[in-house]
């Protein structure tokens, strides 16, 4: 299994947006039983190959956006830009 597929139902807002943007699972709003049932049903209808692809897509998204080296690189760019703006 290349990654973990998510049927994420306890999060909305930013967490749901990340899952959606990553193509890493399905979401439902907290307290939305029908939405949760729909998300679980969608996941169940996927083939194992589709679920594996979804898991890999989520892992790739994580590595691009949240992996330590990626975050340090982004922070370095932000700090460098900030220092250049403040330079006389």
Secondary structure, 3 states (H helix, E strand, C coil): CCCCCEEECCCCCHHHHHHHHHCCEEECCCCCHHHHHHHHHHHHHCCHHHHHHHHHHHHHHHHHHCCHHHHHHHHHHHHHHHHHHHCC
